[in-house]
Amino acid sequence: MRKTVNTSSRITILLTGIAATLFSLWYGQNNGLLPVAASEDASQVDGIFSLMMTVATGLFLLIQGALLFSAIKFRRRKGDETDGPPIAGNVPLEIAWTAIPTVMVLLISVYSFDVYNTMGGLDREASQDPGPQKVSYRSGQHPGSELLAFDPGQKYLALGVGASPQQKEEPEEPLPVEVNGIQYAWIFTYPDTGVVSGELHLPVGRQIDLKITAGDVLHAFWLPEFRLKQDAVPGRETQLRFEPNRVGEYSVVCAELCGAYHGVMKTTLHVQTPEEYEHWSQEQQIAQADKLENSVAATPNSRSASEFLAPYAERMGVESQTLEQLKASPTASASN
């Protein structure tokens, strides 16, 4: 009879373990906790996340299940005032629950290292000199904050995600974009065209090379849908290299507490078709060229005093005769 009970218990434990394993595998792949993946790098990071969720779900079910089973199975019965059996320890059990998590952490570490290398995280060819002049900045805005400096004569290992081994073999040059984080906005400059924008526009299917820095304090450039995040450091350039593979609009967020209005330091990343991106780039070049030509400060010496002051005088209600008198006065003539 006892042998039959033990066999039944073992079968129950085995079936329960199989069910918990299958549920952990399913939930690890179908948890729905991550936003849409918009790059190849994102799918690789998602693989690590799915593995960690599978392991975490299995451990949760195992530990919580054992606690719940023990609380019910070994609860104090009504009228039982005796003490529980004295248990000093179980060496094999302690070895098992130490060794298994250790092996899991090592496997996840090796997997993460491989993905990081595949994404270009170990691209040491991007080491750089921060600039021809000594760069200094304050680490905060409060009086007495520490003054930090970078020596231009020293080579620094590039920070961020550079070109992956596969990307280095591609003949097409990546699209360079300079990213500057300031309180509380992101400024994007396209060196190839001279376009400056408060929103990031990128063509789908092309390698992008972001050069990131900060103009005041530490920021963190975060693209949730691309699974990429990199610090923006004053006085030092960091890098992100990736390829968008999904057209759409995505969030650009600052993930580093940078001041009182840190929460509003957001903008939009537009991933467009090559044709749409080229159209946007040409529009921006024309619009910014027109603004430069039509600005008052662009050609101040080509205007007379009355022409220069006419728009302001009209808004202030000053009559044109008054401007003519100003032009004819000796002081105005001397200034011209």
C-alpha positions in Angstrom: 0.0 0.0 0.0 2.8 2.4 0.9 4.6 1.6 -2.3 1.5 2.5 -4.3 1.2 5.8 -2.5 4.8 6.7 -3.1 4.4 5.8 -6.8 1.3 7.9 -7.1 3.1 10.9 -5.4 6.0 10.6 -7.7 3.7 10.6 -10.8 1.9 13.6 -9.4 5.2 15.5 -8.9 6.4 14.5 -12.3 3.2 15.7 -14.1 3.2 18.9 -12.1 6.9 19.6 -13.0 6.1 19.0 -16.7 3.1 21.3 -16.6 5.1 24.0 -14.9 7.9 23.7 -17.4 5.6 23.9 -20.4 3.8 26.9 -18.9 7.2 28.6 -18.2 8.3 28.0 -21.8 5.1 29.3 -23.2 5.0 32.4 -21.0 8.6 33.2 -21.6 7.9 33.5 -25.4 4.5 35.1 -25.1 4.6 37.5 -22.1 3.8 40.6 -24.2 5.8 42.8 -21.9 8.1 44.4 -24.5 7.1 47.0 -27.2 7.3 46.2 -30.9 10.8 45.3 -32.1 12.0 47.8 -34.8 15.5 46.5 -35.5 17.5 43.3 -35.8 19.3 44.1 -32.6 16.0 44.4 -30.8 15.1 40.8 -31.7 18.4 39.6 -30.2 17.8 41.4 -27.0 14.3 40.0 -26.9 15.8 36.5 -27.0 17.7 37.2 -23.8 14.6 38.7 -22.2 12.5 35.7 -23.2 15.1 33.3 -21.7 15.2 35.2 -18.4 11.4 35.3 -18.2 11.2 31.5 -18.8 13.7 30.9 -16.0 12.1 33.4 -13.7 8.6 31.9 -14.3 9.9 28.4 -13.7 11.6 29.4 -10.4 8.6 31.3 -9.3 6.3 28.3 -9.8 8.7 26.0 -8.2 9.4 28.1 -5.1 5.9 29.4 -4.6 4.4 25.9 -5.3 6.7 24.3 -2.7 5.7 27.0 -0.1 2.0 26.6 -0.8 2.3 22.8 -0.7 4.2 22.8 2.5 1.8 25.3 4.1 -1.2 23.0 3.4 0.5 19.6 3.8 2.3 20.3 7.0 -0.1 22.7 8.7 -0.8 22.3 12.4 -3.8 20.0 12.8 -6.6 20.8 15.2 -5.7 19.7 18.7 -2.0 19.0 17.8 0.1 20.8 20.4 3.4 18.9 19.7 6.6 20.4 18.3 7.7 19.7 14.7 10.6 17.3 14.1 14.1 18.8 14.6 15.7 19.2 11.2 19.4 20.3 11.2 19.8 20.7 7.5 20.1 18.9 4.2 23.5 19.2 2.5 22.5 17.7 -0.9 19.5 20.1 -1.1 21.6 23.1 -0.2 24.2 22.2 -2.8 21.4 21.8 -5.4 19.8 25.1 -4.8 23.1 26.9 -4.9 24.6 25.1 -7.9 21.5 25.4 -10.2 21.1 29.2 -10.0 24.9 29.6 -10.4 24.8 27.5 -13.6 21.8 29.5 -14.8 23.5 32.9 -14.2 26.6 31.7 -16.0 24.6 30.5 -19.1 22.7 33.8 -19.3 26.0 35.8 -18.9 27.6 33.9 -21.8 24.5 34.4 -23.9 24.3 38.1 -23.1 28.0 38.6 -23.9 27.6 36.9 -27.3 24.6 39.1 -28.2 26.5 42.2 -27.0 29.4 41.3 -29.2 27.1 40.6 -32.2 25.5 44.0 -31.8 28.9 45.6 -31.9 29.4 46.3 -28.2 33.1 45.2 -28.4 34.0 47.3 -31.4 37.3 48.7 -30.3 38.1 50.3 -33.6 36.0 53.2 -32.7 38.4 54.5 -30.0 38.7 58.2 -30.3 40.3 61.4 -29.1 37.7 63.7 -27.5 39.0 66.8 -29.3 41.9 69.1 -30.1 41.3 71.2 -27.0 40.9 70.4 -23.4 37.2 70.0 -22.5 35.9 70.9 -19.1 32.4 70.9 -17.6 30.7 70.9 -14.3 29.1 67.7 -13.2 26.1 69.7 -11.8 24.6 73.1 -11.6 25.0 73.7 -7.9 27.7 75.9 -6.5 30.8 74.0 -5.6 30.1 71.1 -7.9 33.1 69.1 -9.0 34.9 70.3 -12.2 35.7 67.4 -14.5 38.2 67.6 -17.3 39.3 65.3 -20.2 42.9 65.3 -21.5 42.9 65.5 -25.3 46.3 63.7 -25.5 44.7 60.5 -24.1 42.9 57.9 -26.3 39.5 56.8 -24.9 37.8 53.6 -25.7 34.6 54.3 -27.5 31.4 53.9 -25.4 28.3 52.4 -26.8 27.4 50.0 -29.6 29.6 50.2 -32.7 29.6 48.3 -35.9 28.9 44.6 -35.7 31.1 42.1 -37.6 28.4 41.8 -40.3 28.0 45.6 -40.6 31.7 46.1 -41.2 31.5 44.0 -44.3 28.7 46.0 -45.9 29.8 48.4 -48.7 27.3 51.1 -47.9 28.4 53.8 -45.5 26.2 54.4 -42.5 24.2 57.6 -42.2 25.9 59.8 -39.6 23.8 61.8 -37.2 25.1 63.9 -34.4 22.9 63.8 -31.2 23.2 66.5 -28.6 21.3 66.3 -25.3 20.5 69.5 -23.4 18.1 70.4 -20.7 15.5 69.5 -21.8 15.6 68.5 -25.5 17.4 66.4 -28.1 19.0 68.2 -31.0 19.8 66.2 -34.2 22.3 67.4 -36.8 22.9 65.7 -40.1 26.5 66.4 -41.2 25.9 65.3 -44.8 23.2 67.9 -45.4 23.6 70.4 -42.6 20.0 69.8 -41.4 19.3 70.5 -37.8 16.1 69.1 -36.3 14.3 68.5 -33.0 13.0 65.2 -34.2 15.0 62.2 -35.5 14.2 61.1 -39.1 15.9 57.9 -40.4 15.5 55.8 -43.6 14.5 52.1 -43.1 17.0 49.4 -44.1 20.1 51.6 -43.8 22.8 51.5 -41.2 22.7 54.5 -38.8 25.7 55.9 -36.9 24.7 58.1 -34.0 27.4 60.2 -32.3 26.0 61.2 -28.9 27.1 63.9 -26.5 25.6 66.3 -24.0 25.8 70.1 -23.6 25.3 70.4 -19.9 24.7 67.4 -17.6 24.4 63.6 -18.0 21.5 62.4 -20.2 20.7 58.9 -21.5 19.5 58.4 -25.1 16.9 55.6 -25.0 15.1 54.0 -27.9 12.7 51.4 -26.3 11.6 49.8 -29.6 15.2 49.4 -30.6 16.3 48.0 -27.2 19.2 50.6 -27.2 20.2 53.0 -24.5 23.4 55.0 -24.2 24.6 57.7 -21.9 25.1 61.2 -23.3 28.2 62.5 -21.5 29.4 66.1 -21.6 32.8 66.5 -23.2 32.9 62.9 -24.5 31.3 61.2 -27.5 29.4 58.0 -27.3 28.1 55.9 -30.1 25.1 53.8 -31.3 25.1 51.9 -34.5 21.9 50.1 -35.7 19.6 49.5 -38.6 15.9 50.2 -38.5 13.8 47.6 -40.2 10.3 48.8 -39.5 8.6 52.0 -40.8 6.8 53.9 -38.1 7.0 56.5 -35.3 8.9 55.6 -32.1 9.7 57.3 -28.8 13.1 58.9 -27.9 13.3 59.2 -24.2 15.9 60.5 -21.7 16.5 57.8 -19.2 18.8 59.7 -16.9 17.5 62.0 -14.2 18.8 65.3 -15.6 16.9 68.0 -13.8 13.5 69.3 -12.7 11.9 68.8 -16.2 13.5 65.5 -17.0 10.1 63.9 -17.6 9.4 66.1 -20.6 12.7 65.4 -22.4 11.1 63.3 -25.1 10.8 63.5 -28.9 9.9 61.2 -31.8 11.9 59.0 -34.1 10.4 58.7 -37.6 11.6 55.7 -39.6 10.6 56.4 -43.2 11.1 54.8 -46.6 14.2 56.0 -48.4 12.0 58.1 -50.7 10.1 59.7 -47.8 13.4 60.4 -46.0 15.0 62.0 -49.0 11.9 64.2 -49.5 12.0 65.3 -45.8 15.7 66.0 -46.0 15.3 68.2 -49.1 12.3 70.0 -47.6 14.4 70.8 -44.4 17.4 72.0 -46.5 15.1 74.4 -48.4 13.2 75.6 -45.4 16.4 76.2 -43.3 18.1 78.0 -46.3 15.0 80.3 -46.7 15.0 81.1 -43.0 18.7 82.1 -43.2 18.2 84.3 -46.2 15.2 86.0 -44.8 16.5 86.6 -41.3 17.3 90.2 -40.3 20.6 89.3 -38.8 21.8 87.6 -42.1 22.4 90.8 -44.0 22.2 93.7 -41.5 24.7 95.9 -43.3 22.6 95.9 -46.6 19.8 97.8 -45.0 19.5 101.4 -44.1 18.5 102.6 -40.7 14.9 103.3 -41.7 14.6 100.0 -43.5 16.0 98.1 -40.5 13.7 99.8 -38.0 10.6 99.9 -40.2 9.1 96.5 -39.0 9.7 97.4 -35.4 8.4 101.0 -35.8 5.1 99.7 -37.4 4.5 97.4 -34.4 5.2 100.2 -32.0 3.0 102.8 -33.8 5.9 105.0 -34.9 5.1 107.1 -38.0 7.2 106.9 -41.1 7.9 110.7 -40.9 9.6 110.1 -37.6 11.9 107.5 -39.1 12.7 109.9 -42.0 13.7 112.6 -39.4 15.8 110.0 -37.6 17.6 109.2 -40.9 18.2 112.9 -41.7 19.6 113.7 -38.2 23.4 114.1 -37.8 23.5 111.2 -35.3 21.8 108.8 -37.7 24.0 109.9 -40.6 27.1 109.3 -38.5 25.9 105.9 -37.6 25.3 105.0 -41.2 
